[in-house]
Amino acid sequence: MAGKIATRGAYGEALVELAEKYPQLVVLDADLSGATMTKNFSKAYPDRFFNCGIAEANMTDIAAGMSTCGFKPFTNTFAIFAAGRCYEQVRNSIAYPGLNVTVVGSHGGISVGEDGATHQCIEDFSLMRTIPGMLVCCPCDGNEMKLAVEALINYEGPAYLRLGRAPVDIVTDETPDYKFELTKAALMKDGSDVTIIACGMNVQMALKAAELLAADGISARVINMHTIKPLDEEIVLKAAKETGCIVTSEEHSVIGGLGGAVSEFLAGTCPVPVVRHGVNDVFGRSGNVNAVLEHFGLTAEVLAEKAKQAIALKK
C-alpha cells in the first residue's frame, strides 16, 4: 500500500492544487470547513470561498445562481445535510434546470463512527441517484479522489460527490492499467468464479475479500464502481456473463444504492444471482469506526462469505 489518507483529506488537497488551473472553481461551505477540509482553500483563495453558515439550503441555491454566471461551484457539508436536508434544493434548483454544480457530501456512511446514527448517512446514494440527470460518484481512495475532483470540475451538469471521514489505504496507484474516467468503472482484479462490485472504502474491503477467497481456491473479480450513476453497464454485463454471479458492496443501505443499481440493470438484461453487502435497512450507531463496521458486517470476512453465497446460488 502507498499510505493512508481520508478521501475528505485528499479532496481538500485537490481543491488547492487545482485552483490556479481552474479559475472558475468556487467553493461554498456550511460552517464546516474544518471537517469538510475546505479550510485550506479558504485561506489560499478567500475571494473564491463562501461560508454560508448553518444554512445548507441557502448555500445550495446560492451555488445554483453562481453557476449561471460562469462559475463552477462545489458545495460542502455533511452528506446527511447535502443529500437529506437540501434534497429539494438539489432537485429543483440544481438538477431540474441542469445546472453545473457539484454537491459534495462529506462524512458519508457509517465510518463516521462516534458521530452516531443521526450523522451516519446511508441513504445519500439512493436519494441522489433517483434525481434525473444527477451523476453520483464515490471514489475509493485519495488518489482516485483527486482524479475525480478534476474530472468533476470539467464535467458539465449536476453531480454528487461523497467523501469519507476515516483514513483508507491508497490502492489505485498499485493497480495495473488503472485509469480514472467518470462513468467508467475500473477493474481492480480479474477473476472467473464471482464478481465483487464495490465503491468507496469497500473497494479495499473487496480486494482483501478476494485474497481470502483465493486461499479457498475461489477466483474473485473486483470492480471499482466509483461512478454509481450513470452505471457502467458494459462492465457489469460482461462480469455477469463471465462469472455468473455478482456481489455488490457499499457503505450504504442495501436499498437503493449500488446494489440497487446493479440489480435493476441485470434483472432486465442478464438475470444472475446478485447478493448485496451493505447496511441492512437499519440506522447506524455510535462507536469506534472499526467496531461499527464490524457490528454491521462491513468486513472483508463477511464479504467473502457473501461471495460464497452468490456462488452457491448459481449452481
FIDRENPA-47352 format. One record per residue (C-alpha): residue in three letters; chain; residue number from 1; x, y, z. Coordinates in pm, 1 decimal. Layout:
FIDRENPA-47352
@r=ALA&c=A&k=NUM&c1=X&c2=Y&c3=Z
...
***
This chain:
FIDRENPA-47352
@r=MET&c=A&k=1&c1=0.0&c2=0.0&c3=0.0
@r=ALA&c=A&k=2&c1=112.1&c2=355.6&c3=-64.3
@r=GLY&c=A&k=3&c1=-10.7&c2=500.5&c3=262.5
@r=LYS&c=A&k=4&c1=-340.9&c2=613.8&c3=406.1
@r=ILE&c=A&k=5&c1=-545.7&c2=929.7&c3=375.8
@r=ALA&c=A&k=6&c1=-915.6&c2=1003.2&c3=421.7
@r=THR&c=A&k=7&c1=-1085.6&c2=1085.3&c3=94.7
@r=ARG&c=A&k=8&c1=-1203.4&c2=1411.7&c3=253.4
@r=GLY&c=A&k=9&c1=-836.0&c2=1498.5&c3=314.0
@r=ALA&c=A&k=10&c1=-739.9&c2=1424.5&c3=-45.4
@r=TYR&c=A&k=11&c1=-1039.3&c2=1628.2&c3=-160.5
@r=GLY&c=A&k=12&c1=-923.1&c2=1931.2&c3=37.6
@r=GLU&c=A&k=13&c1=-574.6&c2=1899.5&c3=-110.3
@r=ALA&c=A&k=14&c1=-714.7&c2=1868.6&c3=-461.6
@r=LEU&c=A&k=15&c1=-914.9&c2=2190.2&c3=-434.6
@r=VAL&c=A&k=16&c1=-600.0&c2=2389.5&c3=-353.1
@r=GLU&c=A&k=17&c1=-386.3&c2=2210.2&c3=-610.6
@r=LEU&c=A&k=18&c1=-637.1&c2=2268.3&c3=-892.1
@r=ALA&c=A&k=19&c1=-745.8&c2=2623.6&c3=-809.4
@r=GLU&c=A&k=20&c1=-493.3&c2=2803.0&c3=-1029.6
@r=LYS&c=A&k=21&c1=-563.6&c2=2575.6&c3=-1325.0
@r=TYR&c=A&k=22&c1=-939.3&c2=2628.8&c3=-1296.4
@r=PRO&c=A&k=23&c1=-1020.3&c2=2991.1&c3=-1205.3
@r=GLN&c=A&k=24&c1=-1392.8&c2=2918.9&c3=-1246.1
@r=LEU&c=A&k=25&c1=-1381.3&c2=2693.2&c3=-938.2
@r=VAL&c=A&k=26&c1=-1554.0&c2=2838.0&c3=-631.6
@r=VAL&c=A&k=27&c1=-1612.5&c2=2662.3&c3=-300.3
@r=LEU&c=A&k=28&c1=-1910.3&c2=2707.2&c3=-69.1
@r=ASP&c=A&k=29&c1=-1931.0&c2=2564.4&c3=281.7
@r=ALA&c=A&k=30&c1=-2193.1&c2=2549.6&c3=556.8
@r=ASP&c=A&k=31&c1=-1970.6&c2=2640.5&c3=851.1
@r=LEU&c=A&k=32&c1=-1788.8&c2=2305.9&c3=848.0
@r=SER&c=A&k=33&c1=-1465.6&c2=2386.3&c3=664.1
@r=GLY&c=A&k=34&c1=-1254.2&c2=2223.7&c3=934.9
@r=ALA&c=A&k=35&c1=-1439.4&c2=1895.0&c3=887.6
@r=THR&c=A&k=36&c1=-1502.2&c2=1905.7&c3=512.6
@r=MET&c=A&k=37&c1=-1137.4&c2=2003.9&c3=461.7
@r=THR&c=A&k=38&c1=-1212.3&c2=2315.6&c3=259.2
@r=LYS&c=A&k=39&c1=-1026.8&c2=2521.3&c3=521.5
@r=ASN&c=A&k=40&c1=-701.2&c2=2539.4&c3=326.6
@r=PHE&c=A&k=41&c1=-881.5&c2=2654.6&c3=14.6
@r=SER&c=A&k=42&c1=-1049.9&c2=2924.6&c3=220.6
@r=LYS&c=A&k=43&c1=-709.8&c2=3051.6&c3=333.8
@r=ALA&c=A&k=44&c1=-540.4&c2=3029.1&c3=-5.2
@r=TYR&c=A&k=45&c1=-831.1&c2=3169.8&c3=-207.0
@r=PRO&c=A&k=46&c1=-1050.9&c2=3375.4&c3=27.6
@r=ASP&c=A&k=47&c1=-1217.0&c2=3558.9&c3=-263.5
@r=ARG&c=A&k=48&c1=-1337.0&c2=3226.8&c3=-405.4
@r=PHE&c=A&k=49&c1=-1458.6&c2=3075.3&c3=-78.5
@r=PHE&c=A&k=50&c1=-1803.3&c2=3143.3&c3=66.7
@r=ASN&c=A&k=51&c1=-1904.0&c2=3036.7&c3=416.3
@r=CYS&c=A&k=52&c1=-2281.5&c2=3034.2&c3=408.3
@r=GLY&c=A&k=53&c1=-2320.9&c2=2945.8&c3=774.3
@r=ILE&c=A&k=54&c1=-2551.1&c2=2675.8&c3=904.9
@r=ALA&c=A&k=55&c1=-2789.8&c2=2735.2&c3=615.8
@r=GLU&c=A&k=56&c1=-2732.0&c2=2444.4&c3=381.4
@r=ALA&c=A&k=57&c1=-3040.3&c2=2501.4&c3=167.9
@r=ASN&c=A&k=58&c1=-2940.6&c2=2863.5&c3=112.1
@r=MET&c=A&k=59&c1=-2589.1&c2=2751.1&c3=17.6
@r=THR&c=A&k=60&c1=-2730.7&c2=2514.4&c3=-242.4
@r=ASP&c=A&k=61&c1=-2943.6&c2=2785.9&c3=-401.7
@r=ILE&c=A&k=62&c1=-2652.5&c2=3033.1&c3=-397.8
@r=ALA&c=A&k=63&c1=-2438.9&c2=2777.9&c3=-581.1
@r=ALA&c=A&k=64&c1=-2712.4&c2=2730.3&c3=-839.3
@r=GLY&c=A&k=65&c1=-2717.7&c2=3103.2&c3=-904.3
@r=MET&c=A&k=66&c1=-2339.2&c2=3128.4&c3=-925.7
@r=SER&c=A&k=67&c1=-2329.7&c2=2851.8&c3=-1184.5
@r=THR&c=A&k=68&c1=-2543.6&c2=3061.8&c3=-1418.2
@r=CYS&c=A&k=69&c1=-2270.3&c2=3329.0&c3=-1405.4
@r=GLY&c=A&k=70&c1=-1995.7&c2=3101.9&c3=-1535.7
@r=PHE&c=A&k=71&c1=-1861.0&c2=2969.7&c3=-1205.3
@r=LYS&c=A&k=72&c1=-1813.8&c2=2603.8&c3=-1115.4
@r=PRO&c=A&k=73&c1=-1943.1&c2=2578.8&c3=-756.7
@r=PHE&c=A&k=74&c1=-1865.4&c2=2292.6&c3=-520.3
@r=THR&c=A&k=75&c1=-2097.8&c2=2298.1&c3=-218.1
@r=ASN&c=A&k=76&c1=-1975.6&c2=2134.0&c3=102.0
@r=THR&c=A&k=77&c1=-2140.8&c2=1994.3&c3=413.2
@r=PHE&c=A&k=78&c1=-2201.0&c2=1655.7&c3=574.6
@r=ALA&c=A&k=79&c1=-2370.4&c2=1400.8&c3=347.9
@r=ILE&c=A&k=80&c1=-2674.8&c2=1383.0&c3=574.8
@r=PHE&c=A&k=81&c1=-2735.0&c2=1752.7&c3=506.6
@r=ALA&c=A&k=82&c1=-2612.4&c2=1769.5&c3=146.1
@r=ALA&c=A&k=83&c1=-2839.5&c2=1487.7&c3=31.4
@r=GLY&c=A&k=84&c1=-3106.3&c2=1496.3&c3=301.8
@r=ARG&c=A&k=85&c1=-3169.6&c2=1846.5&c3=427.9
@r=CYS&c=A&k=86&c1=-3106.6&c2=2000.7&c3=85.0
@r=TYR&c=A&k=87&c1=-3285.0&c2=1740.4&c3=-124.9
@r=GLU&c=A&k=88&c1=-3549.0&c2=1982.9&c3=-253.0
@r=GLN&c=A&k=89&c1=-3293.9&c2=2249.2&c3=-342.6
@r=VAL&c=A&k=90&c1=-3063.9&c2=1999.4&c3=-514.3
@r=ARG&c=A&k=91&c1=-3356.8&c2=1858.0&c3=-708.2
@r=ASN&c=A&k=92&c1=-3536.9&c2=2176.7&c3=-805.9
@r=SER&c=A&k=93&c1=-3266.5&c2=2444.9&c3=-811.3
@r=ILE&c=A&k=94&c1=-2972.9&c2=2244.2&c3=-949.6
@r=ALA&c=A&k=95&c1=-3084.8&c2=1925.2&c3=-1122.9
@r=TYR&c=A&k=96&c1=-3416.7&c2=2035.7&c3=-1273.7
@r=PRO&c=A&k=97&c1=-3255.5&c2=2321.4&c3=-1472.8
@r=GLY&c=A&k=98&c1=-2944.5&c2=2105.9&c3=-1529.9
@r=LEU&c=A&k=99&c1=-2701.7&c2=2347.5&c3=-1367.6
@r=ASN&c=A&k=100&c1=-2328.5&c2=2295.0&c3=-1342.0
@r=VAL&c=A&k=101&c1=-2288.5&c2=2237.7&c3=-966.6
@r=THR&c=A&k=102&c1=-2111.8&c2=1962.5&c3=-774.6
@r=VAL&c=A&k=103&c1=-2278.3&c2=1882.1&c3=-443.3
@r=VAL&c=A&k=104&c1=-2021.6&c2=1738.2&c3=-202.1
@r=GLY&c=A&k=105&c1=-2137.2&c2=1520.5&c3=85.8
@r=SER&c=A&k=106&c1=-1862.5&c2=1467.2&c3=341.1
@r=HIS&c=A&k=107&c1=-1867.4&c2=1211.1&c3=623.6
@r=GLY&c=A&k=108&c1=-2077.9&c2=963.5&c3=428.5
@r=GLY&c=A&k=109&c1=-2158.8&c2=615.9&c3=558.2
@r=ILE&c=A&k=110&c1=-2122.1&c2=453.4&c3=899.4
@r=SER&c=A&k=111&c1=-1744.3&c2=505.1&c3=916.7
@r=VAL&c=A&k=112&c1=-1827.4&c2=847.1&c3=1060.6
@r=GLY&c=A&k=113&c1=-1810.5&c2=640.2&c3=1377.6
@r=GLU&c=A&k=114&c1=-1867.0&c2=827.7&c3=1703.0
@r=ASP&c=A&k=115&c1=-2096.5&c2=1088.9&c3=1542.1
@r=GLY&c=A&k=116&c1=-2370.1&c2=826.3&c3=1552.7
@r=ALA&c=A&k=117&c1=-2683.5&c2=739.6&c3=1359.7
@r=THR&c=A&k=118&c1=-2806.2&c2=1095.0&c3=1303.0
@r=HIS&c=A&k=119&c1=-2490.8&c2=1180.0&c3=1109.4
@r=GLN&c=A&k=120&c1=-2414.4&c2=840.8&c3=952.8
@r=CYS&c=A&k=121&c1=-2576.4&c2=894.9&c3=616.0
@r=ILE&c=A&k=122&c1=-2654.3&c2=562.9&c3=447.2
@r=GLU&c=A&k=123&c1=-2926.8&c2=694.8&c3=215.5
@r=ASP&c=A&k=124&c1=-2741.4&c2=953.1&c3=4.8
@r=PHE&c=A&k=125&c1=-2669.2&c2=733.2&c3=-298.3
@r=SER&c=A&k=126&c1=-3036.3&c2=640.8&c3=-314.3
@r=LEU&c=A&k=127&c1=-3159.9&c2=998.5&c3=-277.9
@r=MET&c=A&k=128&c1=-2920.6&c2=1143.7&c3=-533.7
@r=ARG&c=A&k=129&c1=-2945.8&c2=851.6&c3=-776.8
@r=THR&c=A&k=130&c1=-3320.7&c2=897.0&c3=-820.2
@r=ILE&c=A&k=131&c1=-3285.7&c2=1260.6&c3=-929.1
@r=PRO&c=A&k=132&c1=-3296.7&c2=1277.6&c3=-1309.5
@r=GLY&c=A&k=133&c1=-2963.9&c2=1371.6&c3=-1465.2
@r=MET&c=A&k=134&c1=-2765.0&c2=1357.6&c3=-1140.3
@r=LEU&c=A&k=135&c1=-2423.0&c2=1195.4&c3=-1155.6
@r=VAL&c=A&k=136&c1=-2325.0&c2=1012.0&c3=-834.7
@r=CYS&c=A&k=137&c1=-1959.0&c2=946.8&c3=-754.4
@r=CYS&c=A&k=138&c1=-1785.4&c2=781.0&c3=-457.4
@r=PRO&c=A&k=139&c1=-1406.3&c2=741.1&c3=-501.3
@r=CYS&c=A&k=140&c1=-1228.2&c2=467.2&c3=-307.7
@r=ASP&c=A&k=141&c1=-900.7&c2=633.2&c3=-207.5
@r=GLY&c=A&k=142&c1=-703.8&c2=956.8&c3=-202.5
@r=ASN&c=A&k=143&c1=-552.2&c2=910.2&c3=-545.4
@r=GLU&c=A&k=144&c1=-888.3&c2=840.5&c3=-706.3
@r=MET&c=A&k=145&c1=-1048.7&c2=1129.4&c3=-518.1
@r=LYS&c=A&k=146&c1=-803.2&c2=1380.5&c3=-662.4
@r=LEU&c=A&k=147&c1=-865.9&c2=1249.0&c3=-1013.3
@r=ALA&c=A&k=148&c1=-1240.4&c2=1264.8&c3=-953.3
@r=VAL&c=A&k=149&c1=-1228.5&c2=1627.1&c3=-837.0
@r=GLU&c=A&k=150&c1=-1055.6&c2=1739.8&c3=-1154.8
@r=ALA&c=A&k=151&c1=-1291.2&c2=1531.5&c3=-1367.6
@r=LEU&c=A&k=152&c1=-1591.0&c2=1688.7&c3=-1195.0
@r=ILE&c=A&k=153&c1=-1456.9&c2=2040.7&c3=-1244.4
@r=ASN&c=A&k=154&c1=-1459.7&c2=1962.2&c3=-1615.7
@r=TYR&c=A&k=155&c1=-1794.3&c2=1782.7&c3=-1603.0
@r=GLU&c=A&k=156&c1=-2093.1&c2=1978.7&c3=-1728.6
@r=GLY&c=A&k=157&c1=-2404.0&c2=1922.1&c3=-1521.5
@r=PRO&c=A&k=158&c1=-2526.4&c2=1836.1&c3=-1171.7
@r=ALA&c=A&k=159&c1=-2318.6&c2=1588.1&c3=-972.6
@r=TYR&c=A&k=160&c1=-2294.8&c2=1442.8&c3=-622.4
@r=LEU&c=A&k=161&c1=-1957.8&c2=1351.2&c3=-472.3
@r=ARG&c=A&k=162&c1=-1928.9&c2=1153.2&c3=-147.7
@r=LEU&c=A&k=163&c1=-1630.9&c2=1191.4&c3=87.4
@r=GLY&c=A&k=164&c1=-1530.3&c2=967.3&c3=376.0
@r=ARG&c=A&k=165&c1=-1406.3&c2=1065.5&c3=720.1
@r=ALA&c=A&k=166&c1=-1180.4&c2=769.2&c3=801.8
@r=PRO&c=A&k=167&c1=-831.6&c2=724.8&c3=652.5
@r=VAL&c=A&k=168&c1=-819.6&c2=448.0&c3=390.6
@r=ASP&c=A&k=169&c1=-539.7&c2=266.9&c3=209.0
@r=ILE&c=A&k=170&c1=-437.7&c2=400.0&c3=-130.3
@r=VAL&c=A&k=171&c1=-474.2&c2=110.6&c3=-375.2
@r=THR&c=A&k=172&c1=-544.8&c2=254.4&c3=-718.2
@r=ASP&c=A&k=173&c1=-187.9&c2=362.6&c3=-784.9
@r=GLU&c=A&k=174&c1=-78.8&c2=-0.1&c3=-748.7
@r=THR&c=A&k=175&c1=-347.6&c2=-139.5&c3=-979.8
@r=PRO&c=A&k=176&c1=-215.9&c2=-239.9&c3=-1326.1
@r=ASP&c=A&k=177&c1=-363.9&c2=-32.6&c3=-1610.0
@r=TYR&c=A&k=178&c1=-573.5&c2=170.9&c3=-1365.8
@r=LYS&c=A&k=179&c1=-733.3&c2=473.4&c3=-1529.0
@r=PHE&c=A&k=180&c1=-995.2&c2=705.3&c3=-1384.7
@r=GLU&c=A&k=181&c1=-1282.2&c2=810.3&c3=-1605.3
@r=LEU&c=A&k=182&c1=-1621.8&c2=928.6&c3=-1486.8
@r=THR&c=A&k=183&c1=-1894.4&c2=676.4&c3=-1574.5
@r=LYS&c=A&k=184&c1=-1635.3&c2=402.9&c3=-1645.3
@r=ALA&c=A&k=185&c1=-1562.0&c2=152.2&c3=-1369.7
@r=ALA&c=A&k=186&c1=-1208.5&c2=29.1&c3=-1302.1
@r=LEU&c=A&k=187&c1=-1114.8&c2=-337.8&c3=-1300.0
@r=MET&c=A&k=188&c1=-903.2&c2=-382.0&c3=-987.8
@r=LYS&c=A&k=189&c1=-856.6&c2=-759.6&c3=-1012.1
@r=ASP&c=A&k=190&c1=-968.7&c2=-1017.4&c3=-1264.8
@r=GLY&c=A&k=191&c1=-1140.8&c2=-1339.9&c3=-1165.9
@r=SER&c=A&k=192&c1=-1367.6&c2=-1611.2&c3=-1301.8
@r=ASP&c=A&k=193&c1=-1587.0&c2=-1751.3&c3=-1021.9
@r=VAL&c=A&k=194&c1=-1760.9&c2=-1443.7&c3=-881.1
@r=THR&c=A&k=195&c1=-1755.0&c2=-1067.3&c3=-929.4
@r=ILE&c=A&k=196&c1=-1746.9&c2=-819.7&c3=-641.5
@r=ILE&c=A&k=197&c1=-1860.7&c2=-472.2&c3=-744.4
@r=ALA&c=A&k=198&c1=-1773.4&c2=-214.8&c3=-480.2
@r=CYS&c=A&k=199&c1=-1744.0&c2=158.4&c3=-424.7
@r=GLY&c=A&k=200&c1=-1573.3&c2=382.2&c3=-172.1
@r=MET&c=A&k=201&c1=-1380.6&c2=217.7&c3=110.7
@r=ASN&c=A&k=202&c1=-1546.4&c2=-114.2&c3=25.1
@r=VAL&c=A&k=203&c1=-1313.8&c2=-145.3&c3=-273.9
@r=GLN&c=A&k=204&c1=-1025.0&c2=-206.7&c3=-34.3
@r=MET&c=A&k=205&c1=-1252.8&c2=-444.6&c3=155.4
@r=ALA&c=A&k=206&c1=-1327.1&c2=-628.5&c3=-169.2
@r=LEU&c=A&k=207&c1=-959.5&c2=-668.7&c3=-251.7
@r=LYS&c=A&k=208&c1=-897.6&c2=-821.0&c3=91.8
@r=ALA&c=A&k=209&c1=-1200.1&c2=-1047.1&c3=48.7
@r=ALA&c=A&k=210&c1=-1060.3&c2=-1161.2&c3=-285.7
@r=GLU&c=A&k=211&c1=-739.1&c2=-1267.3&c3=-107.0
@r=LEU&c=A&k=212&c1=-940.9&c2=-1466.1&c3=146.4
@r=LEU&c=A&k=213&c1=-1137.1&c2=-1632.4&c3=-131.9
@r=ALA&c=A&k=214&c1=-819.5&c2=-1714.7&c3=-323.5
@r=ALA&c=A&k=215&c1=-696.3&c2=-1907.2&c3=-20.0
@r=ASP&c=A&k=216&c1=-1007.8&c2=-2123.0&c3=-59.8
@r=GLY&c=A&k=217&c1=-947.4&c2=-2172.2&c3=-431.9
@r=ILE&c=A&k=218&c1=-1206.8&c2=-1916.2&c3=-542.6
@r=SER&c=A&k=219&c1=-1120.7&c2=-1667.9&c3=-816.7
@r=ALA&c=A&k=220&c1=-1291.3&c2=-1332.1&c3=-749.9
@r=ARG&c=A&k=221&c1=-1309.1&c2=-1042.2&c3=-990.6
@r=VAL&c=A&k=222&c1=-1310.5&c2=-698.1&c3=-822.7
@r=ILE&c=A&k=223&c1=-1464.8&c2=-395.2&c3=-992.2
@r=ASN&c=A&k=224&c1=-1434.7&c2=-42.5&c3=-854.6
@r=MET&c=A&k=225&c1=-1766.3&c2=124.5&c3=-942.1
@r=HIS&c=A&k=226&c1=-1668.7&c2=476.9&c3=-837.3
@r=THR&c=A&k=227&c1=-1948.0&c2=624.7&c3=-1050.6
@r=ILE&c=A&k=228&c1=-2274.8&c2=476.2&c3=-928.4
@r=LYS&c=A&k=229&c1=-2481.6&c2=679.0&c3=-1170.7
@r=PRO&c=A&k=230&c1=-2464.9&c2=654.2&c3=-1462.0
@r=LEU&c=A&k=231&c1=-2374.5&c2=290.6&c3=-1404.9
@r=ASP&c=A&k=232&c1=-2107.5&c2=135.1&c3=-1625.1
@r=GLU&c=A&k=233&c1=-2346.4&c2=-120.9&c3=-1769.5
@r=GLU&c=A&k=234&c1=-2093.6&c2=-267.1&c3=-2011.5
@r=ILE&c=A&k=235&c1=-1854.4&c2=-389.5&c3=-1742.5
@r=VAL&c=A&k=236&c1=-2142.2&c2=-518.1&c3=-1525.8
@r=LEU&c=A&k=237&c1=-2294.3&c2=-715.9&c3=-1811.9
@r=LYS&c=A&k=238&c1=-1956.4&c2=-863.3&c3=-1905.8
@r=ALA&c=A&k=239&c1=-1895.2&c2=-968.6&c3=-1544.2
@r=ALA&c=A&k=240&c1=-2238.7&c2=-1125.7&c3=-1513.5
@r=LYS&c=A&k=241&c1=-2192.8&c2=-1330.2&c3=-1830.0
@r=GLU&c=A&k=242&c1=-1837.6&c2=-1438.9&c3=-1749.3
@r=THR&c=A&k=243&c1=-1858.6&c2=-1513.3&c3=-1375.3
@r=GLY&c=A&k=244&c1=-2228.8&c2=-1596.0&c3=-1343.2
@r=CYS&c=A&k=245&c1=-2290.0&c2=-1419.1&c3=-1012.9
@r=ILE&c=A&k=246&c1=-2238.0&c2=-1077.6&c3=-854.6
@r=VAL&c=A&k=247&c1=-2183.8&c2=-936.6&c3=-507.0
@r=THR&c=A&k=248&c1=-2223.6&c2=-563.5&c3=-453.8
@r=SER&c=A&k=249&c1=-2052.3&c2=-396.3&c3=-159.0
@r=GLU&c=A&k=250&c1=-2110.7&c2=-44.7&c3=-31.1
@r=GLU&c=A&k=251&c1=-2101.4&c2=163.3&c3=286.5
@r=HIS&c=A&k=252&c1=-2467.5&c2=243.6&c3=231.0
@r=SER&c=A&k=253&c1=-2804.7&c2=84.6&c3=278.0
@r=VAL&c=A&k=254&c1=-2854.3&c2=-225.7&c3=65.4
@r=ILE&c=A&k=255&c1=-3168.3&c2=-47.5&c3=-56.4
@r=GLY&c=A&k=256&c1=-3140.3&c2=198.1&c3=-341.3
@r=GLY&c=A&k=257&c1=-2764.1&c2=237.1&c3=-374.1
@r=LEU&c=A&k=258&c1=-2502.6&c2=48.4&c3=-574.3
@r=GLY&c=A&k=259&c1=-2669.6&c2=-285.0&c3=-505.6
@r=GLY&c=A&k=260&c1=-2999.9&c2=-149.6&c3=-624.1
@r=ALA&c=A&k=261&c1=-2849.1&c2=-4.3&c3=-939.6
@r=VAL&c=A&k=262&c1=-2673.1&c2=-327.4&c3=-1035.1
@r=SER&c=A&k=263&c1=-2978.0&c2=-541.3&c3=-955.0
@r=GLU&c=A&k=264&c1=-3212.1&c2=-319.8&c3=-1154.6
@r=PHE&c=A&k=265&c1=-2988.1&c2=-334.4&c3=-1458.3
@r=LEU&c=A&k=266&c1=-2921.1&c2=-709.1&c3=-1452.7
@r=ALA&c=A&k=267&c1=-3285.2&c2=-800.0&c3=-1388.0
@r=GLY&c=A&k=268&c1=-3372.4&c2=-684.7&c3=-1737.2
@r=THR&c=A&k=269&c1=-3057.6&c2=-784.2&c3=-1924.7
@r=CYS&c=A&k=270&c1=-2880.0&c2=-1083.5&c3=-1772.7
@r=PRO&c=A&k=271&c1=-3053.2&c2=-1225.1&c3=-1464.9
@r=VAL&c=A&k=272&c1=-2786.3&c2=-1381.4&c3=-1243.3
@r=PRO&c=A&k=273&c1=-2765.1&c2=-1411.8&c3=-864.2
@r=VAL&c=A&k=274&c1=-2688.3&c2=-1075.4&c3=-702.1
@r=VAL&c=A&k=275&c1=-2603.3&c2=-1066.5&c3=-330.7
@r=ARG&c=A&k=276&c1=-2594.3&c2=-721.5&c3=-171.2
@r=HIS&c=A&k=277&c1=-2343.8&c2=-635.8&c3=100.6
@r=GLY&c=A&k=278&c1=-2408.7&c2=-316.9&c3=295.2
@r=VAL&c=A&k=279&c1=-2619.4&c2=-184.7&c3=581.9
@r=ASN&c=A&k=280&c1=-2934.8&c2=-393.8&c3=614.5
@r=ASP&c=A&k=281&c1=-3218.5&c2=-140.9&c3=643.5
@r=VAL&c=A&k=282&c1=-3126.5&c2=-14.6&c3=989.6
@r=PHE&c=A&k=283&c1=-2986.1&c2=308.4&c3=1126.4
@r=GLY&c=A&k=284&c1=-2623.0&c2=334.5&c3=1228.6
@r=ARG&c=A&k=285&c1=-2492.7&c2=362.4&c3=1581.2
@r=SER&c=A&k=286&c1=-2214.2&c2=545.6&c3=1760.6
@r=GLY&c=A&k=287&c1=-1878.7&c2=379.6&c3=1824.0
@r=ASN&c=A&k=288&c1=-1521.6&c2=329.3&c3=1716.7
@r=VAL&c=A&k=289&c1=-1502.0&c2=309.1&c3=1337.7
@r=ASN&c=A&k=290&c1=-1373.6&c2=-48.7&c3=1320.9
@r=ALA&c=A&k=291&c1=-1620.8&c2=-163.6&c3=1585.6
@r=VAL&c=A&k=292&c1=-1910.1&c2=-4.3&c3=1397.1
@r=LEU&c=A&k=293&c1=-1803.7&c2=-158.0&c3=1066.0
@r=GLU&c=A&k=294&c1=-1773.8&c2=-499.3&c3=1229.4
@r=HIS&c=A&k=295&c1=-2112.5&c2=-462.4&c3=1401.4
@r=PHE&c=A&k=296&c1=-2280.2&c2=-404.2&c3=1066.3
@r=GLY&c=A&k=297&c1=-2084.2&c2=-676.3&c3=888.9
@r=LEU&c=A&k=298&c1=-1884.8&c2=-443.7&c3=670.4
@r=THR&c=A&k=299&c1=-1568.4&c2=-650.1&c3=680.4
@r=ALA&c=A&k=300&c1=-1365.3&c2=-847.4&c3=428.3
@r=GLU&c=A&k=301&c1=-1454.9&c2=-1170.4&c3=606.9
@r=VAL&c=A&k=302&c1=-1830.3&c2=-1113.9&c3=578.2
@r=LEU&c=A&k=303&c1=-1789.7&c2=-1000.3&c3=217.9
@r=ALA&c=A&k=304&c1=-1604.3&c2=-1322.9&c3=135.7
@r=GLU&c=A&k=305&c1=-1895.2&c2=-1520.2&c3=281.9
@r=LYS&c=A&k=306&c1=-2136.4&c2=-1318.9&c3=67.9
@r=ALA&c=A&k=307&c1=-1932.1&c2=-1418.4&c3=-236.8
@r=LYS&c=A&k=308&c1=-1963.1&c2=-1784.3&c3=-141.8
@r=GLN&c=A&k=309&c1=-2340.1&c2=-1738.8&c3=-107.2
@r=ALA&c=A&k=310&c1=-2357.0&c2=-1591.8&c3=-456.2
@r=ILE&c=A&k=311&c1=-2156.8&c2=-1880.0&c3=-599.4
@r=ALA&c=A&k=312&c1=-2387.7&c2=-2132.0&c3=-431.2
@r=LEU&c=A&k=313&c1=-2691.9&c2=-1963.5&c3=-584.0
@r=LYS&c=A&k=314&c1=-2567.6&c2=-2009.0&c3=-940.0
@r=LYS&c=A&k=315&c1=-2524.5&c2=-2387.3&c3=-904.4
***
